[in-house]
Amino acid sequence: MEVFKFFPISPLQKQWGLYLTDCGREIIPAHYKIYPPQVLVDATQHNFDVKKRRRVDYSQLVYIRKGQGYYENEFLERTRVKEGTLFLVFQGIYCGLQPDKETGWEAYWISFGGEQSNRLMKEPFFSPLSPIIELAEPVKFEALMQAFINSVVEDDIYFKTPYSITGQLLELLGQLLEIKEKHASLVMQADVQIRRAQAFIAKHALEKIDYSELARQFGMSKRTFWRKFARLIHRPPLRYQLAIRLNHAQRLLLTTQLSIAEIATHAGFENVYYFSSIFTKKTGMPPLSYRKSFGKKT
């Protein structure tokens, strides 16, 4: 059964800079018929697209306790998330999450917002480019999330002490960051070359990259480079480069009056029709519609 609670946000809590919007636990059985549950759709009033994706005005921790499913955002292709995995949903970033039909899932979530949240949920702390965090000891973090949610949902403690509870949330985020940094340190020791290649791609993403030559520079065959990059970064090099190009195109759509053809060129696309097609596929709407929906009104 679902256990969740939504919280009103007071002006003082907004000034405090960190507040809860909701948290809870959902249990979706195997071979379910509808997702997300209608009760959550009604409560959140999210505008889901035909692929059950949405854009939210808060950030979120999601931990998969049992089962498995899929997660995607504007920068991450649809990726399988398994039991013991934690992933992050970012404010303002189009995303989708769905349990596997064969297994369903049991998931914990904590949603939060505020100026502190906005500052923490971006580089160098957390990034939508790498939203999935591998937990070396998932049971320990699960216990922390479960205790937090139980105290807030079942004991109604947030209404009594909202500021100390957000202090606990901050501590939870701090522990998560330490887990992330420790994992990153281990990964960097084993995969320094791939991280350097990732940095090169990020720097030159708007240019044409010779991946065979890049792999050779790091002492690998193209096939080995592709496999190691995909394992570490959770997507192949071309998709990583494409995500950066699309992110750049989104910024240009929202901050300039450049034509779609000009934006396609600036973002590294040689063909404006391909750009429009892939942009629509990844964001759920054509470039002009995206500009009209999310650009500043003049």
C-alpha positions in Angstrom: 0.0 0.0 0.0 1.0 3.6 -0.5 2.0 5.7 2.5 2.6 9.3 1.8 2.0 12.9 3.0 2.1 16.3 1.3 3.0 19.4 3.2 2.0 23.1 2.9 4.8 25.5 2.6 4.8 28.6 4.8 6.4 31.9 3.8 8.9 31.5 6.7 9.8 28.0 5.5 10.6 29.5 2.1 12.8 32.1 3.8 14.5 29.2 5.6 15.5 28.0 2.2 14.9 24.2 2.6 11.5 22.6 3.0 9.7 19.3 2.4 7.0 19.1 -0.2 6.1 15.4 0.3 7.5 12.0 1.1 6.4 8.4 1.4 6.5 4.9 0.2 4.8 3.2 -2.7 4.3 -0.5 -3.4 3.5 -1.3 -7.0 2.8 -5.0 -7.5 4.1 -7.1 -10.3 1.8 -7.1 -13.4 0.2 -3.8 -12.3 -2.4 -2.2 -14.6 -1.9 1.5 -14.0 1.1 3.7 -13.2 1.4 6.1 -11.6 -1.4 5.3 -9.1 -4.4 7.6 -9.7 -4.3 8.8 -6.1 -0.8 10.2 -6.6 -1.7 11.8 -9.9 -4.6 13.5 -8.2 -2.5 14.6 -5.2 0.4 16.0 -7.2 -1.6 17.3 -10.2 1.4 16.7 -12.4 0.9 17.0 -16.2 2.2 13.6 -17.4 2.9 13.2 -21.1 1.9 10.1 -23.1 5.1 8.3 -21.9 4.3 9.2 -18.3 7.1 11.8 -18.1 6.8 15.1 -16.2 8.6 18.2 -15.1 8.5 18.9 -11.4 9.1 22.0 -9.3 11.0 20.3 -6.6 13.9 17.8 -6.2 13.5 14.3 -5.0 15.4 11.3 -3.6 14.0 7.9 -4.8 15.3 4.6 -3.3 14.3 1.3 -4.8 13.9 -1.1 -1.9 12.5 -4.1 -3.9 11.9 -4.9 -7.5 13.2 -2.9 -10.4 12.2 -0.3 -13.0 13.4 2.4 -15.2 14.4 6.1 -14.9 15.2 8.7 -17.5 15.7 12.5 -17.7 16.6 15.0 -20.3 20.3 13.9 -20.1 19.9 10.3 -19.3 18.5 7.6 -21.6 15.9 5.2 -20.2 18.0 3.2 -17.7 17.2 0.2 -15.5 17.3 0.8 -11.8 17.4 -2.2 -9.5 16.9 -3.0 -5.9 19.2 -1.1 -3.6 19.6 1.8 -6.1 19.0 5.4 -5.4 18.4 8.1 -8.0 17.8 11.8 -8.0 15.0 13.8 -9.6 15.9 17.4 -10.3 13.7 20.5 -10.2 12.8 21.7 -13.6 14.3 18.7 -15.5 11.9 16.6 -17.6 12.0 13.0 -16.2 10.2 9.7 -16.2 10.2 6.8 -13.8 8.3 3.5 -14.0 8.4 0.1 -12.3 9.1 -3.0 -14.4 5.8 -4.7 -15.3 7.2 -8.1 -14.3 8.5 -7.2 -10.9 6.8 -4.0 -9.8 8.7 -2.2 -7.0 8.7 -0.8 -3.5 10.1 2.7 -3.4 10.8 5.3 -0.8 10.9 9.0 -1.8 11.5 12.4 -0.3 10.7 15.6 -2.2 12.1 19.0 -1.2 12.6 22.5 -2.4 14.0 25.9 -1.5 17.1 28.0 -2.2 19.3 25.6 -0.4 17.9 22.8 -2.4 18.6 24.6 -5.6 22.2 25.3 -4.6 22.9 21.7 -3.5 21.2 19.9 -6.4 23.7 21.0 -9.0 27.4 20.7 -9.7 29.7 20.2 -8.0 27.4 18.3 -5.6 24.8 16.5 -7.7 24.1 16.6 -11.4 21.2 15.4 -13.7 24.0 14.1 -16.0 24.7 11.4 -13.3 21.5 11.0 -11.3 21.9 7.3 -10.3 24.0 6.7 -7.2 25.4 3.2 -6.5 25.2 2.5 -2.8 27.9 0.2 -1.4 25.8 -0.5 1.7 22.2 0.1 0.6 20.7 -1.4 3.7 22.2 1.4 5.9 20.9 4.2 3.7 17.5 2.4 3.4 17.3 2.5 7.2 18.0 6.2 7.2 15.4 7.0 4.6 12.8 4.7 6.3 13.4 6.3 9.7 13.1 9.8 8.2 9.8 8.9 6.3 8.3 7.1 9.3 8.9 10.1 11.6 7.5 12.5 9.1 4.5 10.5 7.8 3.4 8.5 10.8 4.4 10.7 13.7 3.4 14.0 12.0 6.6 15.5 13.4 7.2 17.8 10.5 4.3 20.0 11.5 5.7 20.3 15.0 9.4 20.8 14.1 9.8 21.6 10.4 13.2 23.3 10.7 14.9 20.6 12.7 13.5 18.0 10.3 15.0 19.9 7.3 18.2 19.8 9.3 17.9 16.0 9.3 17.2 16.1 5.5 20.4 18.2 5.1 22.3 15.6 7.0 20.8 12.9 4.8 22.0 14.7 1.7 25.4 15.2 3.2 25.7 11.5 3.8 24.6 10.8 0.3 27.2 13.2 -1.1 29.9 11.5 0.9 28.8 8.1 -0.5 28.8 9.7 -4.0 32.3 11.2 -3.5 33.7 7.9 -2.1 32.4 6.0 -5.0 33.6 8.6 -7.5 37.1 8.4 -5.9 37.2 4.6 -6.4 35.9 4.9 -9.9 38.5 7.6 -10.8 41.3 5.4 -9.5 40.2 2.5 -11.8 38.9 4.6 -14.7 40.9 7.8 -14.9 41.2 7.5 -18.7 37.4 7.3 -19.2 36.9 10.3 -16.9 39.4 12.3 -19.0 37.7 11.2 -22.2 34.4 12.3 -20.6 35.9 15.7 -19.9 37.2 16.0 -23.5 33.8 15.1 -24.9 32.0 17.6 -22.6 34.5 20.3 -23.7 34.2 19.6 -27.4 30.6 18.3 -27.5 29.5 21.0 -30.0 32.2 19.9 -32.4 32.6 16.7 -34.5 34.6 14.1 -32.5 36.6 11.3 -34.1 35.9 8.5 -31.5 38.3 6.1 -33.1 41.1 8.5 -32.7 40.0 9.5 -29.2 40.0 5.8 -28.1 43.5 5.4 -29.6 44.8 8.3 -27.6 43.7 6.6 -24.4 45.2 3.3 -25.5 42.0 1.4 -26.2 40.2 0.0 -29.2 37.0 1.8 -30.1 34.9 -1.2 -28.9 36.6 -1.3 -25.5 36.4 2.4 -25.1 32.6 2.3 -25.9 32.0 -0.5 -23.4 34.0 1.1 -20.6 32.5 4.5 -21.2 28.9 3.2 -21.2 29.5 1.2 -18.0 30.9 4.2 -16.1 28.8 7.0 -17.5 25.6 5.0 -17.9 25.4 5.8 -21.7 27.6 5.5 -24.8 29.8 8.4 -25.8 27.5 9.6 -28.6 24.5 9.7 -26.4 26.5 11.6 -23.8 27.5 14.1 -26.4 24.0 14.4 -27.7 22.6 15.2 -24.2 25.1 18.1 -23.9 24.2 19.4 -27.3 20.5 19.2 -26.5 21.0 21.0 -23.2 22.9 23.7 -25.0 20.1 24.0 -27.5 17.5 24.3 -24.7 19.5 27.2 -23.2 19.6 29.0 -26.5 15.9 28.5 -27.1 15.1 30.0 -23.7 17.7 32.9 -23.7 18.0 34.0 -27.3 15.8 34.8 -30.3 17.9 32.7 -32.7 16.0 30.7 -35.3 15.7 27.0 -35.0 18.1 26.5 -37.9 20.7 28.8 -36.2 20.3 27.0 -32.8 20.8 23.7 -34.6 24.1 24.9 -36.0 25.2 26.4 -32.7 24.5 23.2 -30.9 26.5 21.1 -33.4 23.7 19.7 -35.6 24.4 19.7 -39.3 20.7 19.0 -40.2 17.9 21.2 -38.7 15.3 18.5 -39.5 17.3 15.9 -37.5 17.7 18.4 -34.7 14.0 19.1 -34.5 13.2 15.4 -34.6 15.7 14.3 -31.9 14.8 17.4 -29.7 11.1 16.4 -29.9 11.9 12.8 -29.1 14.0 13.7 -26.0 12.0 16.5 -24.5 8.4 15.6 -25.6 7.8 18.7 -27.6 9.2 20.5 -30.7 11.8 23.3 -30.3 9.3 26.2 -31.0 6.8 24.7 -28.5 9.5 24.3 -25.9 10.4 28.0 -26.3 6.8 29.1 -26.1 6.2 27.0 -23.0 9.3 27.7 -21.0 10.9 30.8 -22.5 10.6 34.2 -20.8 7.5 36.1 -21.8 8.2 39.4 -23.5 
